[in-house]
Amino acid sequence: MLYGKIYKKPNNQLEFDYNTPQVISGQTTNFGKSISISNDGTYIAISDSLYTGTYSHQGIVKIYSKENTNYDVYEEIENLYPRINAEFGTNISFMDDNHTLVIHSRYKDSPSSFVDIYDRYTTSSPIRTIY
């Protein structure tokens, strides 16, 4: 759970305000496995790598946008190629001033892992890199 609110100060430092709490929670104990905050504090990405949708532990990443004084769900990103134990969202990070989100999937039952790159301005599927 995330308690409090995040503000960007004039010196570009993020400040956490515990006096006005907002609770953001997920479906599993792994909600918040990875968290990324955009540079300007407008977006928060939170992963739940054990989320079960079509497949067990396929994972999901939720993007929250700041609306007035709260963060509301803006978008939910699921793996384009979901599999059992894919653990999509093991690590996430905003890049390029919140225009790009990088999502790592661990693939628990495989020696390989994947990195998906989502660009807000593309109309095609994300770029996928296999490691």
N, C-alpha and C positions, 0 to 999 in steps of 0.2 A: 504494500500500500504506500502511496505517496501522500504524506500529510503536509499541508502548507502550500504556498504559492511561490513561484519563481518570478523575479523581476530583473530586468536588465537596468543597471545603473548607468549614469552618463559616462563613466570611465570604462564601459564595456564589461564590467564585472557583473556576474549574476548574483543576486541576493535572494535568499530563501526566507520567506516570511511565515513564521510558525503561528502567528496570531489569527490568521484567517485560513483555517485548514480546508482542504478539499481532498476527499478520499477517492483515489482511482484504484480499482481492484480488478483482478482477472479471475479466470476459471480454475487455475491450478496453482500449486505452490511454487511453480517456476515463473509465474508472472513477474516481470521485472528482471529476468535473467540478464538482460542488457537494456540499458536506457541511454538515449542520446537526446540532447537538447540543441535546437538550432541556435546559431550565433546570436540572433536577436531575441530569443526566448519565445518566439511566436509558435513554434511547434515542439512537441515532445514525442519521441518514438519510444514505445515500450514493447519489448518482445515477451512472448510466452512460448518457449521452445517445446514445452510438453503439451500444448493445446491439442486436443483431439477433435478433428473435423471429420472428413471422410475416412482418414486413417489415424491410428493411434500414434500420438506424439509427433504429428506432422508439423506443428508449430504455426505461429501467426505473429504478425507485427501490427500493432495498432498505432496510428498517428493521431495525436490530439492537437487541436489548434486552440489558441487563446481567443476566447470570445468574451469581451468585457473583462470580468475578473475571474472567470473560470476557464478550464480547459475542457473542451468537448471533443468527442470522437469525430475525426475528420475523414479518416480512411482506414480500412482494414486490408492488409496485404497478406495474401496466402501464397504459398509456394505454387508456382505455375506447374510444377511436376511433383505433386505431393506423393510421399511414400511413407510407409510405416517407419517410425523412428528417424525421420529426416531431421528433426529438431531445427526447423527453419527459424532463424532469429537467434541463434546461439550468441552472435555478436552483431551489433548494429552501430552505424555511425553516420551522422549527417556530414556532408562535405559541400563545398562550393556554395557557402551562404544559404544553406537549407534547400538548394535546388536539386541535390543528389542525395540519395540514401543508399548506403552499402549494407547488404544483409548477408551474413555468413550462415551456412547450414552445416552442421557437424556430421550428419549421417552416421549415427551411432553404430550401425551394423556393417559399416563399410570402412575401408582404409582411406576413402576419398572424402573430400568435402567440397562445397560449392560456395561461390560468392556471386550474388546477384546485385546488379547496380541499377537502381531506379532513378531516372531523370524526370523531373516534373514537366519538361518541355518536349518529351519525345512522344510520338504516337505509336511507336512499335513496341514490341516486347522488350523486357530488360536485357541488358548484356549479361551473359552468364560466363563465368570463368571457372574452370575445373582445376582443383588443386589436389 
